[in-house]
Amino acid sequence: MFMALTEAKKNLQKKGFLDMEVDVKLDLFAEIERLKKEKNAIILAHYYQEPDIQDVADYIGDSLGLSQQAAKTDADIIVFAGVHFMAETAKILSPQKKVLLPDLKAGCSLADSAPPELFAKFREKYPDHIVISYINCSAGIKALSDIICTSSNAEKIIESVPKDQPIIFAPDRNLGSYLIKKTGRDMVLWNGACMVHEIFSLEKITKLKVRHPDAKIIAHPECEAAVLQVADFIGSTTGLLKFTQRDSAQEYIVVTETGILHQMQKENPGKTFIPAPPNNACACNDCPHMKLNTLEKLYLCMEYEEPEITMDEELRIAAKKPIDRMLDISAKAGL
């Protein structure tokens, strides 16, 4: 997979796309809409993308839900405004469609923290364990897993496994620790983490709470345990958004990537959303990988249909099996 990405990047460099400048007079919103119609393309945008990209997208959401939605459409091209593993997941579920990623450098610190070759050796140490992997991982890790989970269904997925069956949970240690507390299962954790969720400052969040005593703290389960302990609600990105829609509070301190605030504000125009600060000089916590995608890159990506995500069919099939198992478990559990 990484080889395919590298080759695509070389092709782009040869054609000069990476260095191209877009005419400032060009109406990018209109051009992107034109290209969507001409090429029968759809745009998927993760909640962490910049507002302009979210506003031009056909579907906005979490990674798996977006890929599932795209698979149901008759589009010929999927443009995934997200990061590598998300575009990979779209290709896994829609092998017949062309999948594009606006910027090949849009990786993921969590996915990168679990190199497949090292994880394969790690798994060999626990031959009697099954592997449950968080969707935020590479196709290589998915192929080495038995079941995939999302942050919203992870607890139910773990509870579906017999109590006497030992489990390896990968790649996020913070989410894994949270799930150990929730389920009571003594899982073996891979030592991976998301740079965005791990850097939130408990001290600064506490100070924010003093200044906004009526604000509820809502946090993603990828955050460290100390931060989760002070949260009023813990949930997936979609879960956090839905909570703000049904909850009666008027202020929220949001402990996840700041991109979600755009949708929260749109859905709740009368409420106040305060981004939780990281443990550095920044006022809020942005994912540098997610923010590599821009409206200009999205336009160029659609115009030239590059960079394209390709995948070895054997790897795709192996990576799809644990996703299918998750979907089967979820369907039986009514999730």
C-alpha positions as CSV (number, residue, x, y, z in Angstrom):
1,M,0.0,0.0,0.0
2,F,2.7,2.5,0.9
3,M,4.5,1.5,-2.3
4,A,1.4,2.4,-4.2
5,L,1.2,5.8,-2.5
6,T,4.8,6.5,-3.2
7,E,4.4,5.7,-6.9
8,A,1.4,7.9,-7.1
9,K,3.3,10.7,-5.5
10,K,6.2,10.3,-8.0
11,N,3.7,10.4,-10.8
12,L,2.2,13.7,-9.4
13,Q,5.7,15.2,-9.1
14,K,6.5,14.3,-12.7
15,K,3.3,16.0,-13.9
16,G,3.9,19.0,-11.6
17,F,0.5,18.8,-9.8
18,L,2.0,19.2,-6.3
19,D,3.5,22.5,-7.3
20,M,0.6,23.9,-9.2
21,E,-1.1,27.1,-8.1
22,V,-4.8,27.6,-8.5
23,D,-6.0,30.8,-10.1
24,V,-7.3,33.0,-7.3
25,K,-10.1,34.1,-9.5
26,L,-11.4,30.6,-9.9
27,D,-14.7,29.9,-8.0
28,L,-13.5,26.6,-6.4
29,F,-17.0,25.8,-5.0
30,A,-18.5,26.0,-8.5
31,E,-15.6,24.2,-10.1
32,I,-15.8,21.3,-7.6
33,E,-19.6,21.0,-8.2
34,R,-19.0,20.9,-11.9
35,L,-16.4,18.2,-11.6
36,K,-18.6,16.1,-9.3
37,K,-21.3,16.1,-12.0
38,E,-18.9,15.5,-14.9
39,K,-17.0,12.7,-13.3
40,N,-19.8,11.1,-11.3
41,A,-17.8,11.7,-8.2
42,I,-18.7,12.1,-4.5
43,I,-16.8,13.9,-1.8
44,L,-16.5,12.4,1.7
45,A,-15.3,14.7,4.4
46,H,-14.3,13.7,7.9
47,Y,-15.5,15.9,10.8
48,Y,-11.9,17.1,11.3
49,Q,-11.6,18.7,7.9
50,E,-11.6,22.5,7.4
51,P,-15.1,24.1,7.2
52,D,-14.9,24.9,3.4
53,I,-14.3,21.2,2.7
54,Q,-17.1,20.1,5.0
55,D,-19.4,22.6,3.2
56,V,-18.6,21.2,-0.2
57,A,-18.8,17.5,0.8
58,D,-21.6,15.2,-0.1
59,Y,-21.3,13.3,3.1
60,I,-19.7,14.3,6.4
61,G,-19.0,11.9,9.3
62,D,-16.7,9.4,10.9
63,S,-14.4,7.3,8.7
64,L,-16.2,4.0,8.6
65,G,-19.7,5.5,8.2
66,L,-18.4,7.6,5.2
67,S,-16.9,4.5,3.5
68,Q,-20.1,2.6,4.0
69,Q,-22.2,5.5,2.6
70,A,-19.9,5.7,-0.5
71,A,-20.2,2.0,-1.1
72,K,-24.0,2.4,-1.4
73,T,-23.8,5.0,-4.1
74,D,-23.4,4.6,-7.9
75,A,-20.5,7.1,-8.0
76,D,-17.5,6.2,-10.1
77,I,-15.0,8.3,-8.1
78,I,-14.7,8.6,-4.3
79,V,-12.8,11.7,-3.1
80,F,-11.9,11.1,0.5
81,A,-11.0,14.3,2.3
82,G,-9.4,12.7,5.3
83,V,-6.3,10.7,5.9
84,H,-4.6,7.5,4.4
85,F,-6.3,4.8,6.5
86,M,-9.7,6.3,5.7
87,A,-9.2,6.3,2.0
88,E,-7.9,2.8,2.3
89,T,-11.1,1.7,4.1
90,A,-13.1,3.3,1.2
91,K,-11.1,1.2,-1.3
92,I,-11.5,-1.9,0.8
93,L,-15.3,-1.6,0.7
94,S,-15.5,-0.2,-2.9
95,P,-12.8,-1.9,-4.9
96,Q,-14.5,-1.1,-8.2
97,K,-14.5,2.6,-7.6
98,K,-11.6,5.0,-8.1
99,V,-10.6,6.4,-4.6
100,L,-8.7,9.7,-4.5
101,L,-6.9,11.4,-1.5
102,P,-6.2,15.2,-2.0
103,D,-2.9,15.1,-0.2
104,L,-0.8,11.9,0.1
105,K,1.1,13.3,3.1
106,A,-2.2,13.3,5.1
107,G,-1.3,10.4,7.3
108,C,-2.3,9.5,10.9
109,S,-0.1,9.4,13.9
110,L,-2.2,6.6,15.4
111,A,-2.1,4.5,12.3
112,D,1.6,5.1,11.9
113,S,2.2,4.0,15.5
114,A,1.5,0.4,14.5
115,P,3.7,-0.8,11.7
116,P,2.3,-4.1,10.4
117,E,5.6,-5.9,10.4
118,L,6.2,-5.1,14.1
119,F,2.6,-5.8,15.0
120,A,2.9,-9.2,13.4
121,K,5.8,-10.1,15.6
122,F,3.9,-8.7,18.6
123,R,0.9,-10.9,17.8
124,E,3.1,-14.0,17.6
125,K,3.9,-13.6,21.4
126,Y,0.2,-14.2,22.1
127,P,-0.9,-17.1,19.9
128,D,-4.1,-17.8,22.0
129,H,-5.3,-14.2,21.7
130,I,-7.7,-12.7,19.1
131,V,-7.0,-9.2,17.8
132,I,-9.6,-6.5,18.0
133,S,-8.3,-3.4,16.2
134,Y,-9.7,0.1,16.2
135,I,-10.7,1.2,12.7
136,N,-8.1,3.9,12.8
137,C,-5.3,1.7,11.5
138,S,-3.7,0.8,8.2
139,A,-4.9,-1.9,5.9
140,G,-1.9,-4.0,6.9
141,I,-3.1,-4.0,10.6
142,K,-6.7,-4.7,9.6
143,A,-5.4,-7.8,7.7
144,L,-3.7,-9.0,10.8
145,S,-6.8,-8.5,12.9
146,D,-9.8,-10.8,13.7
147,I,-12.4,-8.0,14.4
148,I,-12.4,-4.3,13.7
149,C,-14.3,-1.9,15.9
150,T,-15.1,1.8,16.0
151,S,-15.1,4.1,19.1
152,S,-18.9,3.9,19.2
153,N,-19.3,0.1,19.0
154,A,-16.0,-1.1,20.6
155,E,-17.6,-1.9,24.0
156,K,-20.2,-4.1,22.4
157,I,-17.7,-5.8,20.1
158,I,-15.5,-6.7,23.1
159,E,-18.5,-7.9,25.1
160,S,-19.5,-10.2,22.2
161,V,-16.3,-12.1,22.7
162,P,-16.4,-15.0,25.2
163,K,-15.0,-14.0,28.6
164,D,-12.4,-16.8,28.5
165,Q,-11.1,-15.7,25.2
166,P,-8.0,-13.4,25.7
167,I,-7.8,-10.3,23.5
168,I,-5.2,-8.0,22.0
169,F,-6.5,-4.5,21.5
170,A,-4.7,-2.3,19.0
171,P,-3.5,0.3,18.1
172,D,-4.7,2.9,20.6
173,R,-3.6,2.4,24.2
174,N,-5.8,5.2,25.6
175,L,-9.0,3.8,24.0
176,G,-7.9,0.3,25.1
177,S,-7.5,1.4,28.7
178,Y,-10.9,3.1,28.6
179,L,-12.5,-0.1,27.3
180,I,-10.8,-2.2,30.0
181,K,-12.4,0.0,32.6
182,K,-15.8,-0.2,30.8
183,T,-15.8,-3.9,30.1
184,G,-13.7,-5.3,32.9
185,R,-11.7,-7.3,30.3
186,D,-7.9,-7.6,30.9
187,M,-6.8,-7.0,27.4
188,V,-3.2,-6.8,26.1
189,L,-2.7,-3.4,24.6
190,W,-0.5,-2.3,21.7
191,N,1.4,0.9,22.7
192,G,0.0,3.4,20.1
193,A,-1.7,6.8,20.5
194,C,-3.2,9.7,18.6
195,M,-1.0,12.8,18.8
196,V,-4.1,15.1,18.8
197,H,-5.9,13.4,21.7
198,E,-2.9,12.6,23.8
199,I,-1.7,16.2,24.1
200,F,-4.7,17.8,25.7
201,S,-3.8,19.6,28.9
202,L,-5.8,18.6,32.0
203,E,-4.6,21.7,33.8
204,K,-5.8,24.0,31.1
205,I,-9.1,22.2,30.7
206,T,-9.6,22.6,34.5
207,K,-8.9,26.3,34.2
208,L,-11.4,26.6,31.4
209,K,-14.0,24.9,33.5
210,V,-13.4,27.4,36.3
211,R,-14.0,30.2,33.8
212,H,-17.1,28.4,32.3
213,P,-18.6,26.6,35.3
214,D,-21.8,25.7,33.4
215,A,-20.0,24.2,30.5
216,K,-20.0,20.4,30.1
217,I,-16.8,18.7,29.2
218,I,-17.2,16.3,26.4
219,A,-14.3,14.1,25.3
220,H,-13.3,11.5,22.8
221,P,-12.2,8.1,24.3
222,E,-8.8,8.4,22.6
223,C,-7.9,11.0,25.3
224,E,-5.7,10.1,28.3
225,A,-7.4,8.7,31.4
226,A,-6.9,11.8,33.5
227,V,-8.8,13.9,31.0
228,L,-11.6,11.3,30.6
229,Q,-12.1,11.3,34.4
230,V,-13.2,14.9,34.3
231,A,-15.5,14.5,31.3
232,D,-19.3,14.8,31.6
233,F,-19.7,12.7,28.5
234,I,-17.3,10.4,26.5
235,G,-18.1,9.4,23.0
236,S,-17.1,9.0,19.3
237,T,-16.9,12.1,17.2
238,T,-20.5,11.4,16.0
239,G,-21.5,10.6,19.5
240,L,-20.2,13.9,20.8
241,L,-22.1,15.8,18.0
242,K,-25.4,14.0,18.8
243,F,-24.9,14.6,22.5
244,T,-24.8,18.3,22.0
245,Q,-28.0,18.1,20.0
246,R,-30.0,16.3,22.6
247,D,-28.4,17.8,25.8
248,S,-29.8,20.9,27.5
249,A,-26.5,22.6,28.4
250,Q,-25.7,25.8,26.5
251,E,-21.9,25.6,26.8
252,Y,-19.4,22.8,26.0
253,I,-15.7,22.3,26.4
254,V,-14.9,20.0,23.5
255,V,-12.0,17.7,24.0
256,T,-11.3,16.4,20.5
257,E,-10.0,17.8,17.2
258,T,-11.4,21.3,16.5
259,G,-12.9,20.5,13.1
260,I,-16.0,19.0,14.7
261,L,-16.9,22.4,16.2
262,H,-18.0,23.6,12.7
263,Q,-20.8,20.9,12.6
264,M,-21.6,21.4,16.3
265,Q,-22.2,25.2,15.7
266,K,-24.3,24.5,12.6
267,E,-26.5,22.1,14.4
268,N,-26.7,24.1,17.6
269,P,-26.5,27.8,16.6
270,G,-27.6,29.1,20.0
271,K,-24.9,27.1,22.0
272,T,-21.3,27.9,22.7
273,F,-18.5,25.5,21.9
274,I,-15.0,26.0,23.4
275,P,-12.1,24.0,22.0
276,A,-10.0,22.3,24.7
277,P,-6.4,23.5,24.7
278,P,-3.3,21.3,24.2
279,N,-0.3,21.1,26.4
280,N,1.6,23.8,24.4
281,A,1.2,27.4,23.4
282,C,-1.6,26.8,21.0
283,A,-5.2,27.9,21.7
284,C,-6.7,24.8,20.3
285,N,-5.7,21.3,19.1
286,D,-5.7,20.7,15.3
287,C,-4.6,17.6,13.5
288,P,-1.8,18.6,11.2
289,H,-2.4,15.7,9.0
290,M,-6.1,16.4,8.5
291,K,-5.5,20.0,7.8
292,L,-3.1,19.2,5.0
293,N,-6.2,18.8,2.8
294,T,-7.3,22.2,1.3
295,L,-10.0,23.3,-1.0
296,E,-7.4,23.9,-3.7
297,K,-5.9,20.4,-3.3
298,L,-9.4,19.0,-3.5
299,Y,-10.1,20.7,-6.7
300,L,-6.7,19.6,-8.3
301,C,-7.3,16.1,-7.1
302,M,-10.7,16.0,-8.8
303,E,-9.4,17.7,-12.0
304,Y,-6.5,15.3,-12.6
305,E,-7.9,12.2,-10.7
306,E,-4.6,11.9,-8.8
307,P,-3.4,10.8,-6.3
308,E,-5.2,7.5,-6.5
309,I,-5.3,4.9,-3.7
310,T,-4.6,1.4,-5.1
311,M,-4.4,-1.8,-3.1
312,D,-3.2,-5.4,-3.7
313,E,-6.3,-7.5,-3.9
314,E,-5.0,-10.1,-1.5
315,L,-4.5,-7.4,1.1
316,R,-7.9,-5.9,0.4
317,I,-9.7,-9.2,0.9
318,A,-7.7,-9.9,4.1
319,A,-8.4,-6.4,5.5
320,K,-12.1,-6.7,4.6
321,K,-12.7,-9.9,6.6
322,P,-12.5,-8.3,10.1
323,I,-14.6,-5.4,9.0
324,D,-17.3,-7.8,7.8
325,R,-17.1,-9.6,11.1
326,M,-17.6,-6.4,13.0
327,L,-20.6,-5.5,10.8
328,D,-22.1,-9.0,11.4
329,I,-21.7,-8.7,15.2
330,S,-23.2,-5.2,15.1
331,A,-26.2,-6.4,13.0
332,K,-26.9,-9.3,15.4
333,A,-26.6,-6.9,18.4
334,G,-28.9,-4.4,16.8
335,L,-26.2,-1.7,16.8
